[in-house]
Amino acid sequence: MSRDDLWWHRPFQMFQTNLREIDAGLDVHRVLDYLEEFGAGAWLLSVGGIVANHPSDLEFQTRNPALAERPSGDLVGDAVAAAGERGVRVLARMDFSKVDHRRAERHPEWCFTGADGTQQVYNGLTSVCPSGDYYQRHLFAVVDEVLDRYPVDGFFFNWMSFNEVDYSGVHRGTCHCLPCQRAFAEFAPGVALPTGPDSDTYPVWKRFAAGVLDDLTARVRDHVSRRRPEAPLILGDRADIVFHEANNAVGRTLWHHRTAEHVSAARTFRPHVPVLTNAVGFVDMPYRLAGEDPRHFAQFLVQAISRGANPSTYIMGTPDDVTYECLDVASEITRFHRDNPETYRALRPAARVVLVRPDPLRRASPRTEEATEEFRGLYTALVETHVPFDVLPESRIPDVEEQGRLGAYGLIVLPDLGPLAPKAVGVLDRFVSGGGGVLGTGSSGFEGDGSQLEGAPVLRRTAVRDTVESVRSMHLRRPGRDGHGPRGDLPVLGAFHVVEPVADADTDLPVLSRAPYGPPEKCHGHLPLDLHGVLRRAQGRGRITVMPWTPGRAYRQAGLGGLRDVFVDEVSRTAEGPVRIETDLPEQVEVVLGTSASGGVVHLVNHSGDVPQGFRSPLPVEGRYLRVPWWPEQPSRALRADTALVGDSRVELPRIGLFEVLTA
């Protein structure tokens, strides 16, 4: 069976009913009526694991007692049969993360065990460890029983992870069960098993845990594929469909671009692998009766489809039980995706800039947070200045070169990544020699006192200023436009790496020394230093630019447009070829580029409704124009407005509300 023959390689739309035990008597026909009207052609149904919604004969599965309400005694069988008659696909949601008290007592070797020897118990259920036999062996028996009885169209495994954090958000530490102890000792001989994020060896544990899950995912995928090739596994990077849950959470600071970031990272790494964004219709698990704000929920789905994911909506219970206001807009966006299959078939990223996302497995927690802030600041800067970009996880840089796709880009941005992996260094050196540009900020590419990149404009690094006090009052002097006088100084926030340039480096943004900043009578004495905030150099047919400070973190903290602009100026200067859209759209409208079966696709996502901890109704934008300089043919139609676009070298845009989609 070829890839094109597999149903999930075509655009699809899903709806998830996350069922409680009491929902086993649901009317499958009423649910299917709702799904079809909603716009969904796939139903993610709770099948097995913690509770089996079918008459399981396995000793380690618990039949849902509420199945007695059904004449058949089999919710899964009824749902699969009724859905099959309508052409709706049923995917099996499984949850192997927990077992009941009886089984936990009988099989303590299955259980997640803390450093103090205690098991992790929540609401009477005990968390299970992925290193133990319940996951490693018995999971496959459960999958086989389902496949033996029902022609399900796919599987999703919920919370298949090392459950360090429970439903209350409490960090319970790393697992110290005997299987974990044995496997970790083999993975990292002589390394102490950490107790949690505060342990020095915690990053090693995270790599170990990721490896266990990757291996298990690959084995499950192969097992399902052998049994039923037309049934995909929805999970992580090694699955048939990459899963991302778009959700809100009480107490978590909102990152407005979280959904787009995660989808882009997956699609840039493997554009041929489908992504599913399952958007949560309620605010948080403890507040599952409170529906998500419709304007917030709309961003989940719009960001997802703009970056090439398939949309899904997730509710607790059944459609008869919920009154979530967000479901109307969810249905509207879902139907739009359904009704434009050629636009979304094989929709893949097509920007000319790559923004590398820091790999949290390579860094201790504080360093991860700093790199993330730099990444998000640069992400925001590119969105606001209409520089389309694709997100690429740091560890996947070599993969994209091996796939032969790196040459499509004109620039790779490295946001304060610290020392780079040797394979990544080789990839970047070849990319620059072949004509591409690399722009690194902060610590990117520095190891010890030297730069890792061949031909970098830095001879050596002599010092690091990375505390608040060490950079406090330090400034960068911007030259005026056309070289006429200074244009206004910029603050250095975050970190500054003192470097010595090579002889032929082109330097800019001279540094002004720190000086007293209080009381006012003493606020003077900034001296020009022989240091610079930008160093550039040609290498081979390409260019390398180093900004040895953290403009992204500074922009996140201070919000000064000048911090954003000096970074984006270097983006345009360093990249091979044009990378910026010609447009008069306001900063709040993001431009996302892709190509699909229908040709070039432009998504315009309106972020004018973004507020500190949510989204409001975006302001309509009209009377604007757009041109993609490197596209031979400009977009010719707006799908949401259902109108042809006017213009030759640039097109006049229709009124833009929440989002618009342009096709060439």
RAQUI-V566533 format. One line per field, one symbol per residue. phi: phi as a letter, one per 20 degrees, with the letter a starting at -180 (. if undefined). burial: + if it has 24 or more other C-alpha atoms within 12 Angstrom, else -. Layout:
phi=???
burial=???
This chain:
phi=.fgfeeffedgbcccddeeegfefegefffffgfgfffoedccedfdbofceebffdefeddfffffffegembfffffffffffdmeeddeedcdfbcffgffffcffeefcffeneeedblnddfdeffeffffcfgfffgfffffdceferccdflfaeffdefenefdnefcffgfgffffffcgnefffergeffeggfgfffffffffffffffgffffffbgedfddaefeefcfdceebdbfndffdfdgffgffffffffcfeefcddeeeecfagfdfeefffgfffgfgffffffeoeeebdccendgfedcffffffffgffffffecfffeflfcfbfdcddeegeffecfgfffffffffgfffgfffgfdmdfbdecggfegffffffmdfffedbdddelemgefgffgfffffffgeoedccddlegnecmddeeefnffdfaddacdcdgffdgnfcdeefffmmemfdpedfecnbcdfcdfffefedblfedffbgcrfgfdebofdfdecbebccaebmedbccddfbcffffffedmfffffffffgfgffefenfcdfeadffgfdedddbcbfeofcdeddedfefcgcrccffffcbmdcbbegeefcegcbdffflbfedpdfbdeeffdefabcdce
burial=------+++++++++++++++-++++-++-++-+++-+++++++++++++++++++---+++++-++--+--++++++++--++---++++++++++++++-++---+++++++----+++---++++++++++++--+++++++++--+++++++++++++++-+-----++++++++++-++--------+++++---+++++++++++++--+++-++-+++-+++++++++++++++++++++++-----++++++++++++++++++++++++++++++---+-++++++++++++++++++++++++++++++----+-+++++++++++++-++-+++++++++++++++++++++++-++-+++++++++++++++++++++++++++++-++---+++++++++++++++++--++-++++++++++++++++++++---++++++++++++--+++----++++++++----------+++++++++++++---++++++++++----------------+++++++++--+++++++++++++++---+++++++++++++++++-+++++++++++++++++++--++++++++++++---++--+-++--+++++--+--+++++++----+----+++++++++++++++
